[in-house]
């Protein structure tokens, strides 16, 4: 009887210890799971935000290029804003009639100017990136203008840097415009280099 | 041997809390990162429709179609749209009577479309062109 009593003297402590270990293990497991999931979800949020910003930027850039003439309208090196459309003004310097209805006009929005396309091609790439709203040195653009030639669109002008093979973030956006009365397919790719060789 | 009832309840509690936490994170993961497609899909469709119709009008192609009735030219032109897009171009007169209608080859109708409209003048008469664009569905 004494032996039995001795044997079961610390029965609460024995069970408590096992239970404590189990609870601690469970708690650590929960903590690790939460920490891991937190990091994963955080990275996904950052990635998605970045992608959303790229989507908006791509659309803004194309609208800027095919709908505006830039400022000044005969821009070259010294420029405040880039645009590829023909100028609406008479003196080719500043447009004073931007609000003129141009439905029957072959100038202005959607009508591209070859000389401005060439200006953009000749412009320093890093500078042109800033004018288009790409301030991160790892962000790049690749603009392709293809002319309609009877049955299909043929590539005519390319501006910028084509995405690298290992690029993970590439946004593609297309619009249409006119060049000397010929339909043009305008394709813009915004992409991000892997920063310091590390890709997402 | 008596069981430590408080300890057992504590474990159940922890298990319940764990399940709750995991459910919460799984829900966040699913809700925010499920593939919901392109959020700008409708905007892109509208821009394609608007651009295409604008350049047709500015290049006098709409007048050409009205005057020549050359629908083959129009269909060839619409067929150059990317494979992702389907389109239908309809030209109506001032009484809203359709004069010509052309659809991209190989496209079925859809109820998820956008329409852009443009009014133009041909031989002193006003006409309206409707460009309906939707995504190609297999």
Contacts between the chains, C-beta under 8 A, distances in Angstrom:
chain1	res1	chain2	res2	distance
A	8	B	1	7.1
A	11	B	1	5.9
A	11	B	2	6.9
A	12	B	4	6.3
A	15	B	1	7.8
A	15	B	3	7.0
A	15	B	4	4.7
A	15	B	7	6.6
A	16	B	4	6.0
A	16	B	7	6.2
A	19	B	4	6.4
A	19	B	7	3.8
A	19	B	8	7.6
A	19	B	10	7.3
A	19	B	11	6.6
A	20	B	7	7.9
A	22	B	11	6.4
A	23	B	7	7.9
A	23	B	10	6.2
A	23	B	11	6.1
A	23	B	14	5.9
A	26	B	11	7.3
A	26	B	14	5.2
A	26	B	15	7.2
A	26	B	18	6.7
A	27	B	14	6.6
A	29	B	18	7.6
A	30	B	14	7.6
A	30	B	17	7.3
A	30	B	18	4.9
A	30	B	21	6.2
A	33	B	21	7.6
A	33	B	22	6.7
A	33	B	25	8.0
A	34	B	21	6.1
A	34	B	25	7.1
A	37	B	25	4.5
A	37	B	29	7.4
A	38	B	25	8.0
A	40	B	29	7.8
A	41	B	25	7.1
A	41	B	28	6.1
A	41	B	29	6.2
A	41	B	32	7.6
A	41	B	33	8.0
A	44	B	29	7.9
A	44	B	32	7.3
A	44	B	33	5.4
A	45	B	32	7.2
A	48	B	32	7.5
A	48	B	33	7.2
A	52	B	39	7.8
A	55	B	39	7.8
A	55	B	40	6.0
A	59	B	40	7.1
A	59	B	43	7.5
A	59	B	47	7.9
A	66	B	51	7.9
A	103	B	57	7.2
A	103	B	118	7.9
A	103	B	119	7.8
A	103	B	120	7.2
A	104	B	121	7.3
A	106	B	58	6.4
A	110	B	51	7.1
A	110	B	54	5.3
A	110	B	55	6.1
A	110	B	58	6.2
A	111	B	58	6.8
A	148	B	77	7.6
A	148	B	80	6.7
A	150	B	76	7.9
A	151	B	76	6.5
A	151	B	80	7.4
A	152	B	80	5.9
A	153	B	80	6.2
A	173	B	44	7.4
A	174	B	48	7.4
A	174	B	82	6.9
A	175	B	47	6.0
A	175	B	48	7.4
A	175	B	51	5.1
A	176	B	48	7.3
A	176	B	51	3.9
A	176	B	52	5.6
A	176	B	54	7.9
A	176	B	55	5.4
A	177	B	51	7.1
A	177	B	55	6.6
A	178	B	55	4.9
A	178	B	58	5.7
A	178	B	59	5.9
A	181	B	58	7.8
A	181	B	59	5.1
A	181	B	60	7.8
A	182	B	59	7.4
A	183	B	55	5.1
A	183	B	59	6.6
A	183	B	77	7.7
A	184	B	55	8.0
A	185	B	80	7.9
